[in-house]
Amino acid sequence: MTTCVYIAGMSSGGGKSTIALGVTELLAARLGRVAAFRPLVSGPEPGQGGLVGSPDGAGPGSGHSATGDGILDLLAGHYGLPVGHGATYAEASALVGEGRTEELVTRIVGRFNELARTVDAVVVIGSDFGYQADHAELPAEVAFNVRLAAEFDALLLPVVDGRGRSAEATAHATRAAFHTMEQLGAQVLAVVVNRAVEPTDVTLPVPVYAIPDEPTVAAPTVAEVVRALGGRRLAGSDAAYQRNVLDFLLGAAHVPTALSHLHDGALLITPADRADLIVAAHAAHAAGLATPAGLVLTLGEKPDRRISELLSRLGDLAIVGVKSDSFDTVAACAGLEGRPTADNPRKVQAALGAFATGVDTTGLAERIAAPHTTRVTPLMFEYRLIERARAARRRVVLPEGTEERILRATDALIRRGVADLVLLGPTAEIERRARDLGLDVSGATLMDPVTSPLRDEFAHTYNELRKHKGSTLDAAYDRVTDVNYFGTLLVHSGRVDAMVSGAAHTTADTIRPAFEIIRTVPGVSVASSVFFMCLADRVLVYGDCAVNPDPTAEQLADIAVSSADTAARFGVAPRVALLSYSTGASGAGADVEKVARATALVRSRRPDLAVEGPIQYDAAIDPGVAAAKLPGSTVAGHATVLIFPDLNTGNNTYKAVQRSAGAVAVGPVIQGLRAPVNDLSRGATVQDIINTVAITAIQAQS
């Protein structure tokens, strides 16, 4: 499973470049293949090179960038990592403005997953909306990053900017960062205070790391200042333009005064006719009294030729020419910050050094490697379904080939390579409907049961299977023209692996042919169904919610075992709770006794399963209630498979949870048949159909 660390700032900026470098180096040393990802980037628009308004390069105009983002450029260039992003800020703004936030999240998650499946670990550098003034309607940064971290199953590393804060203020911000993230449901790895000016003494349930302020990391280089000012190089080597600018000095005083203020890293800004200051700065550099970053000559002038010849003999200093006057130039430089770039290894090493000084890298690595609660969001579950179905494609028949939603789902399934599809219905009508809708279903096989050469074979097969029920060949010949019977016979004959129907038919219309033709697995007394209930951070399995009105104790035990096996097949560790209106021995009555007998049967048939019952719903899923009602139970409070005593309870509960908790209900998934046949709700969306086909294909794999 891919390890993911999500770096999220608590405010705009914050120096996430340093944290990204340190975490990337740590993961690369221990896990091997690492990638970097940003949910949102500005886009590959030409701008100011390495110098940006945001110290993280998150805002517009972050440079002539291959990736559209300064941090991704840094990590790709320095480490040779594969990198990716979810969307640009402009794209995100457009989607959110149209009320399509979920589409934005789906796009970001999809692109993250494409990158994550190729590597062992991903470093995610969260969004930074503080410099996106044109896109103010985007979601709140902290909540948006926490949502994405959950979708990525990532450990979250919040970053607090310590710059300009007292120790007390930093401690307050650090505590607020942790509690805010925790209340939003994040799995917080640690809290990092970057550019800490004063020692930070905070006790939290997670480590707090304070990275000292290293001025050279955020200092712009002379080259970055040149790009910011739109200046031109007049003198100096490439190395001279990589010097860090630690201060800006306006050259308006006499030489003695100017020299008293000239120090290492100062960029002297003065008119070109101040030959005295220009020569004095070079002389100070040559004599070793100070190493200024360079000079900026204003008003569009150059030094006299004879002065230039003299300067060339006094050492290698960058000299920059700009058209603005000295005061405007100083004003333009105010607040400029640089950031580490791949072509400035000294700055990268300074950032890594600061990270190593403030962070217990061994302890952080151990926390990353330690087991943590794996979250499964609805998007994650859907993505994993698609990936598993694609891994070993199966052939699935969709009997309702003329239905618009089926055609739209077919187009999407073919494009994504989820399954090989067969559509049933009048061939010309299917083709016309698809054409009118602008869909491409040419990758599917089309069959018309009425005119199919298989009709005669299937009629004889069905007649043999049902003659004990009084079937005749003439009746069978008519019966197999029903698309659900024809589709079921395709499954029975092995020509396809599975069937999905129900978008335009009742559950009985879909399931009855399967009961008559395919029948149940030997040893299973009853076919049943489950729903995968995708909550915000986990997936639960509910059964039976669609097929059996009032199962006996023996049937309830079969439903529990089948549901546990289905859960395990789809990556949900089965902890089975057989539900009742009482917990343990607290109640009595026929309904409770039925559940108790079913629980005993499950334990005897499948001693490998963790099972509890009778148990109430709250005790099954809430650890606090479970501790009071069933202390010591391995299932209570942590159940993942919930078995309802009857259809009335199960069907109403799944719908109540779906509506009140905003859960995504995937199903019903029919289990216990010899081959997979699944029923769609008549209100199924296109995405519901896609999910059900993927689930059915996975069932067919085993």
C-alpha positions as CSV (number, residue, x, y, z in Angstrom):
1,M,0.0,0.0,0.0
2,T,1.3,3.4,-0.9
3,T,2.4,5.6,2.0
4,C,1.2,9.2,1.9
5,V,2.2,12.2,3.9
6,Y,0.1,15.4,3.4
7,I,1.8,18.7,4.2
8,A,-0.8,21.4,4.9
9,G,-0.1,24.9,5.9
10,M,-2.3,26.6,8.5
11,S,-1.8,30.0,6.7
12,S,-0.6,31.2,3.3
13,G,3.1,30.6,2.8
14,G,4.7,29.1,5.9
15,G,7.8,27.7,4.0
16,K,6.3,24.4,2.9
17,S,9.2,24.0,0.5
18,T,11.6,23.2,3.4
19,I,9.1,20.7,4.9
20,A,8.6,19.1,1.5
21,L,12.3,18.7,0.9
22,G,12.8,17.1,4.4
23,V,9.9,14.7,4.2
24,T,10.8,13.7,0.6
25,E,14.4,12.9,1.6
26,L,13.2,10.9,4.6
27,L,10.8,8.8,2.6
28,A,13.2,8.3,-0.3
29,A,15.8,6.9,2.1
30,R,13.4,4.4,3.7
31,L,10.7,3.5,1.2
32,G,12.3,3.7,-2.3
33,R,10.2,5.2,-5.1
34,V,8.6,8.5,-4.0
35,A,6.4,11.0,-6.0
36,A,5.2,14.5,-5.2
37,F,1.7,15.8,-5.8
38,R,-0.1,19.1,-5.4
39,P,-3.9,19.2,-5.5
40,L,-3.9,22.7,-7.1
41,V,-1.3,24.6,-9.0
42,S,-1.3,28.0,-10.7
43,G,-0.6,26.6,-14.1
44,P,2.4,26.8,-16.4
45,E,2.2,30.5,-17.0
46,P,5.3,32.6,-17.4
47,G,6.1,34.8,-14.5
48,Q,8.8,35.8,-12.2
49,G,11.0,32.7,-12.2
50,G,12.0,31.6,-8.7
51,L,10.8,34.8,-7.0
52,V,7.2,34.9,-6.0
53,G,4.8,36.8,-3.8
54,S,4.3,33.5,-1.9
55,P,7.4,32.0,-0.4
56,D,6.1,28.6,-1.5
57,G,5.5,29.5,-5.1
58,A,1.9,28.7,-4.8
59,G,0.4,31.9,-6.3
60,P,0.0,33.1,-9.8
61,G,3.1,34.0,-11.7
62,S,5.3,31.5,-9.9
63,G,7.7,31.2,-12.7
64,H,8.7,29.7,-16.0
65,S,7.6,26.3,-14.7
66,A,7.5,22.9,-16.2
67,T,4.9,21.8,-13.7
68,G,3.0,25.0,-13.0
69,D,4.3,25.0,-9.4
70,G,7.6,26.0,-7.8
71,I,7.6,23.2,-5.2
72,L,7.0,20.5,-7.7
73,D,9.7,22.0,-9.9
74,L,12.1,21.8,-6.9
75,L,11.3,18.2,-6.0
76,A,11.3,17.0,-9.6
77,G,14.6,18.8,-10.4
78,H,16.5,18.0,-7.2
79,Y,15.4,14.4,-6.7
80,G,14.2,13.4,-10.2
81,L,10.8,12.5,-8.8
82,P,7.7,11.9,-10.8
83,V,5.3,14.7,-9.9
84,G,1.6,15.5,-10.6
85,H,-1.2,17.8,-9.8
86,G,-5.0,17.7,-9.6
87,A,-6.2,20.9,-11.2
88,T,-5.2,24.5,-11.7
89,Y,-6.7,27.2,-9.5
90,A,-8.6,28.6,-12.5
91,E,-10.1,25.2,-13.2
92,A,-11.0,24.7,-9.6
93,S,-12.6,28.1,-9.4
94,A,-14.8,27.5,-12.4
95,L,-16.0,24.1,-11.1
96,V,-16.8,25.4,-7.6
97,G,-18.5,28.5,-9.1
98,E,-20.8,26.1,-11.0
99,G,-21.6,24.1,-7.9
100,R,-19.5,21.2,-9.0
101,T,-17.2,20.9,-6.0
102,E,-17.5,17.1,-5.8
103,E,-16.5,16.9,-9.5
104,L,-13.4,18.9,-8.6
105,V,-12.6,16.5,-5.7
106,T,-13.1,13.5,-7.9
107,R,-10.8,14.8,-10.5
108,I,-8.1,15.6,-7.9
109,V,-8.4,12.1,-6.3
110,G,-8.3,10.4,-9.7
111,R,-5.1,12.1,-10.7
112,F,-3.6,11.4,-7.3
113,N,-4.4,7.7,-7.6
114,E,-2.9,7.5,-11.1
115,L,0.4,8.8,-9.6
116,A,0.3,6.9,-6.4
117,R,-0.1,3.4,-7.9
118,T,3.3,3.8,-9.6
119,V,5.3,4.5,-6.4
120,D,5.9,3.4,-2.8
121,A,5.2,6.8,-1.2
122,V,3.7,10.2,-2.1
123,V,4.5,13.6,-0.6
124,V,1.4,15.8,-1.0
125,I,1.9,19.6,-0.6
126,G,-1.4,21.1,0.2
127,S,-3.1,24.0,-1.4
128,D,-2.3,27.6,-0.6
129,F,-5.3,29.8,-1.3
130,G,-3.8,32.9,0.4
131,Y,-2.3,34.1,-2.9
132,Q,-5.3,33.3,-5.0
133,A,-7.2,36.5,-4.8
134,D,-9.0,35.9,-8.1
135,H,-10.4,32.6,-6.7
136,A,-11.7,33.6,-3.3
137,E,-14.8,31.4,-3.7
138,L,-12.7,28.2,-3.4
139,P,-13.4,26.1,-0.2
140,A,-11.7,27.0,3.1
141,E,-8.1,25.8,2.8
142,V,-7.8,23.8,6.1
143,A,-11.1,21.9,5.6
144,F,-10.4,21.3,1.9
145,N,-6.9,19.9,2.7
146,V,-8.3,17.6,5.5
147,R,-10.9,16.3,3.1
148,L,-8.3,15.5,0.5
149,A,-6.0,13.9,3.0
150,A,-8.8,11.6,4.0
151,E,-9.5,10.7,0.3
152,F,-5.7,9.9,-0.1
153,D,-5.7,7.9,3.2
154,A,-2.8,10.2,4.2
155,L,-1.1,11.1,7.4
156,L,-1.5,14.9,7.8
157,L,1.5,17.1,8.8
158,P,0.2,20.7,9.6
159,V,2.8,23.5,9.3
160,V,2.6,26.6,11.5
161,D,4.6,29.7,10.5
162,G,6.7,30.8,13.5
163,R,8.0,33.9,11.7
164,G,7.2,37.1,13.6
165,R,5.5,35.2,16.5
166,S,6.4,35.2,20.1
167,A,6.9,31.9,21.9
168,E,3.4,32.2,23.5
169,A,1.7,33.1,20.2
170,T,3.5,30.2,18.4
171,A,2.4,27.8,21.2
172,H,-1.2,29.0,20.8
173,A,-1.1,28.6,17.0
174,T,0.4,25.1,17.3
175,R,-2.3,23.9,19.7
176,A,-4.9,25.4,17.4
177,A,-3.5,23.7,14.4
178,F,-3.6,20.3,16.0
179,H,-7.1,20.6,17.5
180,T,-8.5,22.1,14.3
181,M,-7.2,19.2,12.2
182,E,-8.3,16.6,14.8
183,Q,-11.8,18.0,15.0
184,L,-12.1,17.8,11.2
185,G,-11.2,14.1,11.4
186,A,-7.6,14.2,10.3
187,Q,-5.0,11.7,11.2
188,V,-2.3,14.1,12.5
189,L,1.2,12.7,12.1
190,A,2.9,15.7,13.9
191,V,2.9,19.4,14.0
192,V,5.8,21.4,12.5
193,V,6.6,25.0,13.5
194,N,8.7,26.4,10.6
195,R,11.0,29.4,10.9
196,A,10.7,29.3,14.7
197,V,12.4,32.4,16.1
198,E,11.9,31.4,19.8
199,P,11.9,28.0,21.5
200,T,8.4,26.4,21.4
201,D,7.3,24.4,24.4
202,V,4.0,22.7,23.6
203,T,2.7,19.3,24.8
204,L,0.3,17.5,22.4
205,P,-0.7,13.9,21.7
206,V,1.6,14.1,18.7
207,P,5.2,15.3,18.4
208,V,5.8,19.1,17.8
209,Y,8.9,19.9,15.8
210,A,10.4,23.4,15.6
211,I,12.6,24.2,12.6
212,P,14.8,27.2,13.2
213,D,14.6,30.2,11.0
214,E,17.4,30.0,8.4
215,P,17.5,33.4,6.5
216,T,19.3,32.0,3.5
217,V,16.4,29.7,2.7
218,A,13.8,32.4,2.1
219,A,16.3,35.0,0.8
220,P,15.9,35.8,-2.9
221,T,19.0,35.3,-5.1
222,V,20.3,38.2,-7.2
223,A,18.9,36.4,-10.3
224,E,15.5,36.2,-8.8
225,V,15.6,40.0,-8.0
226,V,16.6,40.7,-11.6
227,R,13.5,38.8,-12.8
228,A,11.3,40.5,-10.3
229,L,12.5,44.0,-11.3
230,G,12.6,43.3,-15.0
231,G,16.3,44.2,-15.0
232,R,19.2,43.2,-17.2
233,R,22.6,41.9,-16.3
234,L,25.5,44.3,-16.8
235,A,28.3,42.4,-15.2
236,G,29.0,39.3,-13.1
237,S,29.2,35.5,-13.5
238,D,26.3,33.1,-13.2
239,A,27.7,32.2,-9.8
240,A,27.5,35.9,-8.7
241,Y,23.8,35.9,-9.5
242,Q,23.2,32.9,-7.3
243,R,24.2,34.9,-4.2
244,N,21.5,35.3,-1.6
245,V,20.1,38.8,-1.0
246,L,19.7,39.2,2.8
247,D,19.1,43.0,2.8
248,F,18.5,45.9,0.5
249,L,20.6,49.0,0.9
250,L,19.7,52.4,-0.7
251,G,23.0,54.1,-1.8
252,A,22.3,57.8,-1.2
253,A,24.8,58.6,1.5
254,H,28.5,59.4,1.3
255,V,31.0,56.6,1.1
256,P,32.0,56.3,4.8
257,T,28.3,56.1,5.8
258,A,27.5,53.7,3.1
259,L,30.4,51.4,4.0
260,S,29.4,51.4,7.6
261,H,26.0,49.9,6.6
262,L,27.4,47.5,3.9
263,H,27.4,44.0,5.1
264,D,27.4,40.4,3.7
265,G,24.4,39.7,1.6
266,A,23.4,43.4,1.1
267,L,22.2,44.4,-2.4
268,L,23.3,48.0,-3.0
269,I,20.7,50.1,-5.0
270,T,22.1,53.3,-6.4
271,P,22.2,55.4,-9.6
272,A,24.9,54.6,-12.1
273,D,26.5,58.0,-11.7
274,R,27.4,57.3,-8.1
275,A,30.8,55.9,-9.2
276,D,32.2,56.5,-5.7
277,L,29.7,54.1,-4.1
278,I,30.0,51.6,-6.9
279,V,33.8,51.5,-6.6
280,A,33.7,51.5,-2.8
281,A,31.4,48.4,-2.7
282,H,33.8,46.5,-5.1
283,A,36.8,47.6,-3.0
284,A,35.1,46.4,0.2
285,H,34.5,43.1,-1.5
286,A,38.0,42.8,-2.8
287,A,39.5,43.6,0.6
288,G,37.3,41.1,2.4
289,L,35.6,43.7,4.5
290,A,32.2,42.6,3.3
291,T,30.7,40.4,0.6
292,P,27.7,42.3,-0.8
293,A,25.2,40.4,-2.9
294,G,25.7,42.8,-5.7
295,L,24.6,46.2,-7.1
296,V,21.4,47.5,-8.8
297,L,22.0,50.6,-10.9
298,T,18.9,52.7,-11.4
299,L,17.5,55.1,-14.0
300,G,18.6,52.9,-16.9
301,E,22.2,54.1,-16.9
302,K,25.5,52.2,-17.1
303,P,28.8,53.0,-15.3
304,D,31.4,54.9,-17.3
305,R,33.5,52.6,-19.5
306,R,36.6,53.3,-17.5
307,I,34.8,52.5,-14.2
308,S,33.6,49.3,-15.7
309,E,37.2,48.3,-16.6
310,L,38.3,49.0,-13.1
311,L,35.4,47.0,-11.5
312,S,36.3,44.0,-13.6
313,R,39.6,43.8,-11.8
314,L,38.2,44.2,-8.3
315,G,36.3,40.9,-8.1
316,D,33.2,39.1,-9.3
317,L,30.0,41.1,-8.3
318,A,26.7,41.0,-10.0
319,I,25.7,44.4,-11.5
320,V,22.1,44.9,-12.6
321,G,20.6,47.7,-14.5
322,V,17.0,48.8,-14.1
323,K,15.0,51.7,-15.6
324,S,13.2,52.8,-12.4
325,D,14.6,55.3,-9.9
326,S,16.2,54.2,-6.7
327,F,13.2,54.8,-4.4
328,D,10.8,52.9,-6.7
329,T,13.3,50.1,-7.0
330,V,13.6,49.8,-3.2
331,A,9.8,49.8,-2.9
332,A,9.6,47.0,-5.5
333,C,12.0,44.9,-3.5
334,A,10.1,45.2,-0.3
335,G,8.7,41.9,0.9
336,L,10.3,39.8,-1.9
337,E,11.2,36.3,-0.8
338,G,12.9,33.5,-2.6
339,R,12.6,29.8,-2.1
340,P,14.8,26.8,-2.7
341,T,15.2,25.8,-6.4
342,A,16.8,22.8,-8.0
343,D,19.5,25.0,-9.6
344,N,20.5,26.4,-6.3
345,P,22.0,23.4,-4.3
346,R,23.3,25.6,-1.5
347,K,19.8,26.8,-0.7
348,V,18.5,23.3,-0.9
349,Q,21.2,22.1,1.5
350,A,20.4,25.0,3.9
351,A,16.7,24.0,3.9
352,L,17.6,20.3,4.5
353,G,20.0,21.3,7.3
354,A,17.3,23.4,9.0
355,F,14.8,20.5,8.7
356,A,17.3,18.0,10.2
357,T,18.1,20.4,13.1
358,G,14.5,20.8,14.1
359,V,12.9,17.4,13.3
360,D,13.6,14.1,14.9
361,T,13.8,12.3,11.6
362,T,14.1,8.8,13.1
363,G,11.1,9.4,15.3
364,L,9.1,10.8,12.4
365,A,10.0,7.9,10.2
366,E,8.8,5.5,12.9
367,R,5.5,7.3,13.2
368,I,5.0,7.1,9.4
369,A,5.8,3.4,9.4
370,A,3.6,2.6,12.4
371,P,0.2,1.0,11.8
372,H,-2.6,3.5,11.6
373,T,-6.3,3.4,11.1
374,T,-7.0,2.9,7.4
375,R,-9.7,5.1,6.2
376,V,-11.9,4.2,3.2
377,T,-13.9,7.1,1.8
378,P,-16.6,6.6,-0.9
379,L,-14.3,7.9,-3.6
380,M,-11.5,5.6,-2.5
381,F,-13.9,2.6,-2.4
382,E,-15.2,3.4,-5.9
383,Y,-11.6,3.8,-7.3
384,R,-10.5,0.5,-5.8
385,L,-13.5,-1.2,-7.3
386,I,-12.6,0.1,-10.8
387,E,-9.0,-0.9,-10.4
388,R,-9.8,-4.4,-9.2
389,A,-12.3,-5.0,-12.0
390,R,-9.8,-3.7,-14.6
391,A,-7.0,-6.0,-13.3
392,A,-8.8,-9.1,-14.5
393,R,-11.6,-8.1,-16.9
394,R,-14.7,-10.2,-17.0
395,R,-17.6,-10.3,-19.5
396,V,-20.9,-8.8,-18.1
397,V,-24.3,-8.7,-19.8
398,L,-26.6,-5.7,-19.4
399,P,-30.1,-6.8,-20.5
400,E,-31.5,-3.3,-20.6
401,G,-29.5,-2.1,-23.6
402,T,-31.9,0.6,-24.8
403,E,-32.1,2.4,-21.4
404,E,-30.3,5.7,-21.5
405,R,-28.5,5.3,-18.1
406,I,-27.2,1.9,-19.2
407,L,-25.9,3.3,-22.4
408,R,-24.1,6.2,-20.6
409,A,-22.6,3.7,-18.1
410,T,-21.5,1.5,-21.0
411,D,-19.7,4.3,-22.7
412,A,-17.9,5.1,-19.4
413,L,-17.1,1.5,-18.6
414,I,-15.6,0.8,-22.1
415,R,-13.5,4.0,-21.9
416,R,-12.1,2.9,-18.5
417,G,-11.6,-0.7,-19.5
418,V,-13.6,-2.0,-16.5
419,A,-15.3,-5.0,-18.2
420,D,-16.2,-6.5,-21.6
421,L,-19.9,-5.7,-22.1
422,V,-22.9,-7.4,-23.8
423,L,-26.0,-5.2,-24.4
424,L,-29.4,-6.9,-25.0
425,G,-32.2,-5.4,-27.1
426,P,-33.1,-4.6,-30.7
427,T,-29.6,-3.9,-32.2
428,A,-30.7,-1.1,-34.5
429,E,-32.5,0.7,-31.6
430,I,-29.5,0.4,-29.3
431,E,-27.2,1.9,-32.0
432,R,-29.7,4.7,-32.8
433,R,-30.2,5.6,-29.1
434,A,-26.4,5.7,-28.5
435,R,-25.9,7.8,-31.6
436,D,-28.6,10.3,-30.6
437,L,-27.0,10.6,-27.1
438,G,-23.5,11.1,-28.6
439,L,-22.2,7.9,-27.0
440,D,-19.8,5.3,-28.2
441,V,-20.8,1.8,-27.4
442,S,-19.0,0.2,-30.4
443,G,-16.8,-1.7,-27.9
444,A,-19.8,-3.7,-26.6
445,T,-21.3,-6.8,-28.2
446,L,-25.0,-6.2,-29.1
447,M,-27.5,-9.1,-29.1
448,D,-31.2,-9.2,-29.8
449,P,-32.8,-12.1,-27.9
450,V,-35.7,-12.3,-30.4
451,T,-33.5,-12.8,-33.5
452,S,-30.4,-14.4,-31.8
453,P,-29.3,-17.8,-33.1
454,L,-28.9,-18.8,-29.5
455,R,-32.7,-18.6,-28.9
456,D,-33.4,-22.2,-29.9
457,E,-30.5,-23.5,-27.7
458,F,-31.6,-21.5,-24.8
459,A,-35.2,-22.6,-25.1
460,H,-34.2,-26.2,-24.9
461,T,-31.9,-25.5,-21.9
462,Y,-34.6,-23.6,-20.0
463,N,-37.2,-26.3,-20.8
464,E,-34.9,-29.0,-19.3
465,L,-34.3,-26.9,-16.2
466,R,-37.9,-26.1,-15.6
467,K,-39.9,-29.1,-17.0
468,H,-40.5,-30.4,-13.5
469,K,-42.4,-27.2,-13.0
470,G,-44.6,-27.9,-16.1
471,S,-42.6,-26.0,-18.7
472,T,-43.1,-26.7,-22.4
473,L,-40.8,-26.1,-25.2
474,D,-43.2,-23.6,-26.9
475,A,-43.5,-21.6,-23.6
476,A,-39.7,-21.8,-23.1
477,Y,-39.2,-20.5,-26.7
478,D,-41.2,-17.4,-25.8
479,R,-39.8,-17.0,-22.3
480,V,-36.2,-16.7,-23.4
481,T,-36.9,-13.6,-25.4
482,D,-37.3,-11.8,-22.1
483,V,-34.0,-9.9,-21.8
484,N,-33.5,-11.0,-18.2
485,Y,-34.0,-14.7,-18.9
486,F,-31.8,-14.4,-22.0
487,G,-29.1,-12.7,-20.0
488,T,-29.3,-15.2,-17.2
489,L,-28.9,-18.0,-19.8
490,L,-25.9,-16.3,-21.2
491,V,-24.4,-16.5,-17.7
492,H,-25.5,-20.1,-17.2
493,S,-24.0,-21.2,-20.6
494,G,-20.6,-19.6,-19.7
495,R,-20.8,-17.2,-22.6
496,V,-20.6,-14.3,-20.1
497,D,-19.4,-14.2,-16.5
498,A,-22.1,-12.2,-14.9
499,M,-25.3,-10.1,-15.3
500,V,-26.5,-6.7,-14.0
501,S,-30.1,-5.6,-14.5
502,G,-32.9,-3.7,-12.8
503,A,-32.6,-0.1,-14.0
504,A,-36.0,-0.6,-15.8
505,H,-37.2,-3.8,-14.1
506,T,-38.4,-4.9,-10.7
507,T,-36.1,-6.8,-8.3
508,A,-38.3,-9.9,-8.9
509,D,-37.9,-9.6,-12.7
510,T,-34.1,-9.5,-12.3
511,I,-33.7,-12.1,-9.6
512,R,-36.3,-14.7,-10.5
513,P,-34.5,-16.0,-13.6
514,A,-31.3,-16.4,-11.5
515,F,-33.1,-18.5,-8.9
516,E,-34.7,-20.7,-11.6
517,I,-31.6,-21.1,-13.8
518,I,-28.4,-20.4,-11.9
519,R,-29.5,-21.4,-8.4
520,T,-27.6,-21.2,-5.1
521,V,-24.2,-22.4,-4.2
522,P,-24.2,-25.9,-2.7
523,G,-24.5,-25.7,1.1
524,V,-26.1,-22.3,1.0
525,S,-29.8,-22.4,1.9
526,V,-30.7,-19.0,0.5
527,A,-29.5,-16.2,-1.8
528,S,-29.3,-12.9,-0.1
529,S,-28.0,-9.3,-0.6
530,V,-25.7,-6.7,1.0
531,F,-25.2,-3.0,0.5
532,F,-21.8,-1.5,0.8
533,M,-22.5,1.6,2.9
534,C,-19.7,4.1,2.2
535,L,-19.6,6.6,5.1
536,A,-17.2,9.6,5.3
537,D,-14.3,7.5,6.6
538,R,-15.1,3.8,6.3
539,V,-17.2,1.2,4.6
540,L,-19.8,-1.0,6.4
541,V,-21.6,-4.0,4.9
542,Y,-25.4,-4.2,5.6
543,G,-27.3,-7.4,4.9
544,D,-29.9,-8.5,4.0
545,C,-31.7,-5.4,2.8
546,A,-33.3,-6.5,-0.5
547,V,-34.2,-10.2,-0.8
548,N,-35.4,-12.2,2.3
549,P,-38.4,-10.8,4.1
550,D,-38.2,-12.9,7.3
551,P,-35.2,-15.4,7.3
552,T,-35.1,-18.3,9.7
553,A,-32.2,-18.7,12.1
554,E,-30.5,-21.1,9.7
555,Q,-31.0,-18.7,6.8
556,L,-29.8,-15.7,8.9
557,A,-26.6,-17.7,9.7
558,D,-26.1,-18.3,5.9
559,I,-26.6,-14.6,5.2
560,A,-24.0,-13.7,7.9
561,V,-21.4,-16.1,6.5
562,S,-22.1,-15.0,2.9
563,S,-21.9,-11.3,3.9
564,A,-18.6,-11.9,5.7
565,D,-17.1,-13.5,2.7
566,T,-18.4,-10.7,0.4
567,A,-16.9,-8.1,2.7
568,A,-13.5,-9.9,2.7
569,R,-13.6,-10.2,-1.1
570,F,-13.9,-6.4,-1.3
571,G,-11.2,-5.5,1.2
572,V,-13.4,-5.0,4.3
573,A,-12.1,-7.0,7.3
574,P,-15.2,-8.9,8.5
575,R,-16.3,-8.3,12.1
576,V,-19.9,-9.6,12.1
577,A,-22.7,-8.3,14.3
578,L,-26.1,-10.0,14.2
579,L,-28.5,-7.2,15.2
580,S,-31.4,-7.3,17.5
581,Y,-33.4,-5.0,19.8
582,S,-31.3,-6.2,22.8
583,T,-27.7,-6.8,23.4
584,G,-26.3,-10.1,24.9
585,A,-28.7,-11.6,27.4
586,S,-30.5,-8.4,28.2
587,G,-33.7,-9.3,26.3
588,A,-36.0,-12.2,25.6
589,G,-38.5,-13.3,23.0
590,A,-38.7,-15.2,19.7
591,D,-36.9,-12.6,17.6
592,V,-34.0,-12.4,20.1
593,E,-33.8,-16.2,20.3
594,K,-33.7,-16.4,16.5
595,V,-30.7,-14.1,16.4
596,A,-29.0,-16.0,19.2
597,R,-29.4,-19.3,17.4
598,A,-28.1,-17.8,14.2
599,T,-25.0,-16.4,16.0
600,A,-24.3,-19.9,17.5
601,L,-24.6,-21.5,14.1
602,V,-22.2,-19.0,12.5
603,R,-19.7,-19.7,15.3
604,S,-19.9,-23.4,14.8
605,R,-19.7,-23.3,11.0
606,R,-17.0,-20.6,10.8
607,P,-14.9,-20.4,13.9
608,D,-12.5,-18.2,12.0
609,L,-15.0,-15.3,11.9
610,A,-15.2,-12.7,14.6
611,V,-19.0,-12.6,15.4
612,E,-21.2,-11.1,18.0
613,G,-25.0,-11.3,18.6
614,P,-27.6,-10.5,19.6
615,I,-26.4,-6.9,19.7
616,Q,-28.0,-3.5,19.2
617,Y,-26.8,-1.2,16.4
618,D,-25.3,1.4,18.7
619,A,-23.3,-1.2,20.6
620,A,-22.1,-2.7,17.3
621,I,-20.5,0.5,16.0
622,D,-19.9,2.8,18.9
623,P,-16.9,1.9,21.1
624,G,-18.3,3.9,24.0
625,V,-21.6,2.1,24.1
626,A,-19.9,-1.2,23.5
627,A,-17.6,-0.7,26.5
628,A,-20.7,-0.4,28.7
629,K,-22.8,-3.1,27.2
630,L,-20.4,-5.8,26.0
631,P,-16.9,-5.1,27.6
632,G,-14.2,-7.3,26.2
633,S,-15.9,-8.1,22.9
634,T,-13.7,-7.9,19.8
635,V,-16.6,-7.1,17.6
636,A,-18.7,-4.7,19.7
637,G,-17.9,-1.1,18.8
638,H,-15.9,-2.1,15.7
639,A,-18.4,-4.2,13.6
640,T,-18.0,-3.9,9.9
641,V,-20.7,-6.4,8.8
642,L,-24.1,-5.7,10.2
643,I,-26.8,-8.4,9.7
644,F,-30.4,-7.3,10.2
645,P,-33.0,-9.8,11.5
646,D,-35.5,-9.1,8.7
647,L,-36.0,-7.2,5.5
648,N,-38.2,-4.6,7.1
649,T,-35.4,-3.5,9.5
650,G,-32.6,-3.8,7.0
651,N,-34.2,-2.0,4.1
652,N,-35.4,0.9,6.3
653,T,-32.1,1.2,8.1
654,Y,-29.9,1.4,5.0
655,K,-32.2,4.1,3.5
656,A,-32.2,6.0,6.8
657,V,-28.4,6.0,7.0
658,Q,-28.1,6.8,3.3
659,R,-30.3,9.9,3.7
660,S,-29.4,11.1,7.2
661,A,-25.6,10.4,7.2
662,G,-25.1,11.2,3.5
663,A,-23.7,7.7,3.0
664,V,-23.2,6.3,-0.5
665,A,-25.0,3.0,-0.7
666,V,-23.5,0.6,-3.3
667,G,-25.8,-2.3,-4.1
668,P,-27.7,-4.4,-3.6
669,V,-25.0,-7.1,-4.2
670,I,-26.6,-10.5,-4.5
671,Q,-24.6,-13.3,-2.9
672,G,-25.1,-17.1,-2.6
673,L,-25.7,-17.7,-6.3
674,R,-23.5,-20.0,-8.4
675,A,-22.7,-17.0,-10.7
676,P,-23.0,-13.3,-10.1
677,V,-26.3,-11.6,-11.0
678,N,-27.0,-8.2,-9.5
679,D,-30.0,-6.0,-9.2
680,L,-30.0,-2.2,-9.8
681,S,-32.4,0.2,-8.1
682,R,-34.8,1.6,-10.7
683,G,-33.6,5.0,-9.5
684,A,-29.9,4.0,-10.1
685,T,-27.7,6.8,-11.4
686,V,-25.0,6.2,-14.1
687,Q,-22.4,6.1,-11.3
688,D,-24.4,3.5,-9.4
689,I,-24.5,1.3,-12.6
690,I,-20.8,1.7,-13.1
691,N,-20.1,0.7,-9.4
692,T,-22.5,-2.3,-9.6
693,V,-20.9,-3.6,-12.9
694,A,-17.4,-3.2,-11.3
695,I,-18.6,-5.2,-8.2
696,T,-20.2,-7.8,-10.3
697,A,-17.1,-8.2,-12.4
698,I,-15.0,-8.6,-9.2
699,Q,-17.4,-11.3,-7.9
700,A,-16.9,-13.1,-11.2
701,Q,-13.2,-13.1,-10.8
702,S,-13.6,-15.6,-7.9
